[in-house]
Amino acid sequence: MTEQAQTNLLATDIEAYLKVHENKDMLRILTCGSVDDGKSTLIGRLLYDSKMIFEDQMAAIEKDSKRFNTTDNDFDLSLLVDGLQSEREQGITIDVAYRYFATDQRKFIIADTPGHEQYTRNMATGASTCDLAIILIDARHGVQVQTRRHSYICSLLGIKNVVVAINKMDAVNYEQSVYQSIKKEYREFSKDLAFDDVRFVPISALKGDNVVNESEAMSWYPGSTLMKLLNTVQVKRAESDEFRLQVQYVNRPNLDFRGFCGTIAAGDIRVGDTIIALPSGKESKVKSIVTFDGNLEKASAGMAITLTLDDEIDISRGDMIVRPHQKPFSASNFEADVVWMTEEPLHVDREYEIKVGTKSVFGYVEAVNYQVDVNSLKHNEASQLNLNEIGNCRFALTAPVQFDAYDANKHTGAFIVIDRLSNVTVGAGMIRKPVDSERKVNISEYSAFEIEFNELVRKHFPHWGAKVIR
């Protein structure tokens, strides 16, 4: 539907207009790359040239541009997403900023992530929910360490579609040879990454070349503008059809109602379907599917629901509800890729809190299998992981958890590592497979009774701490 047709529809039938937008495909985009590559300016340019900025926003940006003297222009487009005081003073991005906009073809949620190595953890957080990554490269500097690190993290997190935007072409006089050289260098680096589709586009976010409008200065470029690529790219989403509901809350408002609340991570469920609760293994049937808008006969992935069952079986927060013939892995030991996010290194055999979905258990790293050199992608021997390092580790937990391989299901295959003393998230991981461990989950210094008792106490009295008895 053309813009004029949508305008006419808005004037005549508001409900039909909203329905058109509601049914558009949603694309979640990440901008990443090295510091000062122009990520925030690019998002500002996309919004500005797409006429997605209101007049009061323009006035505020113009005022702040003069205050912070960030550019020689009347306004600095990066201020649309760099909203923190410290971001505007330093001219950098620190936190992840999300912006929504829509075109005639689809809707977008775009995440602007920081390029500084210090804030790599913020970039990984933003990337975890995205379908496509725009990796910016400064044409003056080429492929940098952070470009490689961010690309590798995108690959780890399962992003298959990448647009490499070679920015600031105006600063190199729009030279085609510069573009071709950087394109060749990035292709050589990324050939071993798990990307399915890599596109390249030369742009100038500051001047607007090839962002929304075609560039007259780069007539040698035969491809599409960045906006056209975003509107037309076909993203393959690896969505599992195996039903997964990680229980977030048990709703017990009165004697006549017990519901198990959560967001469906994959698959669908109907009233009358047989389910199994893990780890108990008890079976029952779905009695009703309750939502805020009323009861449903069927619910699917992404929906927040409350399930009631025919039988009174024990299900608690952290348990997983699945179909009997679609069980996930249930193990105390697994192999995972880890992005380390804090100054204090990851130590082998130090006890951490491991949160997989809604379930928290305690565990440790048995071994660091290897640490990844983000420049060469070589696997190096390591005994620990330092800030922003990425490695493959073997974990052992004090109780079994239910999970899928991250490649099969992002929601049930991801976990975070929490420091027990500070309660700070220190690492993020992607489970690759269960493993047999040299040291079993039932750590030798605990008896079977102690482990079972401690798990019960942690479930019902989490504020008591980890080791309740010894």
Buried (B, 14 or more C-beta within 10 A) or exposed (E): EEEEEBEEBEEEEEEEBEEBEEEBEEBBBBBBBBBBBBBBBBBBBBBBBBEBBEEEBBEBBBEBBEEBEBBEEEBBBBBBBBEEEEBBEEBBBBBBBEBEBEBEBBBBBBBBBBBBBBBBBBBBBBBBEBBBBBBBBBBEEBBBEBBBBBBBBBBBBBBBBBBBBBBBBBBBEBBEEBBBBBBEBBEEBBEEBBBEEBBBBBBBBBBBBBBBEEBEBBEEBEEBBBBBBBBEBEBEEEEBEBBBBBBBEBBEEEEEEBBBBBBBBBBEBEBEBEBBBBBEEBBBEBBBBBEEEEEBEEBBBEBEBBBBBEEEBEBBBBBBBBBEEBBBBBBBBBBBBBBBBBEBBBBBEEBBBBBBBBBBBBBBBBBBBBBBBBEEBEEEEBEBBBBBBBBBBBBBBBBBBBBBBBBBBBBBBBBBBBBEEEEEBBBBBBBBBBBEBEBEBBBEEBEEEBBEBBBEBBBEEEEEEBBBEE
